[in-house]
Amino acid sequence: MAGKRYSQDDEEFKHLLRILNDLFRSGQISGGFLNTLPILRFVAPDMSGYTQQMVTFTAVHEFIRKSIREHEATFNEGNIRDFIDAYLQEIKEHISDGDSSFNGMHI
């Protein structure tokens, strides 16, 4: 996705693995308890797992945002390196198109 390889000793890589491990262990990604009774996120956010789910999703979101910011700093439309560059190119091409999902309202 981001055209970056990590060594197994890389701290950023280890952090991402911990985040993803938490996400899958929570059971929320595969139709967990909150999918059955979504009202519980308001009634008992900690007990239902909603709070932990949001912490995990926020961490994944931040990881992706960081990668996008790094790509924006080095973006060259003549050299699309990976999926994020292609995403940034689509935003650039459709920035003024209010009906497009690529209208600059990116992460």
N, C-alpha and C positions, 0 to 999 in steps of 0.2 A: 504494500500500500504506500509506504513512505520511501521506498528505495534505500533503506538503511539496514545494515546487518549488525547484529549485536553479538558480542562474545558472551559465553555463559557466565563469565565473571563480572560483566558490566552491571553496575548498580541500577541504572535506569531500566535495563532489561529485567533484572530481578524484581524491581518495583512493579513493572507491568505484569509479570507473572503472578505476583501476590494479589494484585487487583483482580485479575481474571480468575484466579483460584477462588477468591472470596465471592465473586459474582456467581460462579457455577456452584459453589458449595451452598450458597444461600437458597438454591432451588427456585429462585424467582425468575430466572431466565427460561425455565422450562415449564411454566404454567403453575407456579406455586400457589400457596395459600391466598395471597392477595389477588390473584386472578379470579379465584372463586368468590371471595368476599371483599371486594375493593373498598368497601366502607370502613374496613378495619384500619386503613391507613390514617383515618381521622380519629377513630375511637381509641385505638391502641397502637400507635405507630411503632413503638419499640418492641412490643410483644409480637406484633405481626411480621416483623422483619423489614418494614417499610423504611425505617430510619437507616438501617445498615445498607439496604438496597440503594438509597439515595446517596449515601456516602460513597459507595462503590461506583455508581454511575457518574458521580461528579469527578471522581479520580480518573476514570477512563476518559471522560470528556476533556479534562485538563491535559491529559497525556496527548490526545489528538490535537487539541488547540495548540500545544507547544510545537508539535510537528508542523502544523499548518503555518504558524508564525515563522518558523525556520525556513520553510519553503518560500514564503512570501518575500523574505529578505534576499533570497538568491534566485528568484524566479526569472527565467529567460524563456520567452515564448517561442524562440527558435530551437530550444532544447528541452522538450518535455521528457522528464526523467522517470516519472512514475505516476501513480493514480492521483496523488495530491496535486501535482503540477497540472494534470489534465483537468482536475476540478477547478483550480485557479484560472486556467485558460477559459473554461466555460463561463465562469463568473465574469471575466473580463469581456467576453464576447456578448454577454446578455445583461450587462449591468443596468442598462436603461429599459429593459423589457420587464415591466411590472407583472406580467403574467407568467414569467419564467420562474422555475424553482432555483435558477442560477442568477439571482438578481443582486448579489452582494450581501445578502443577509446570511452569510455563512458563519460558521463557528467563530 
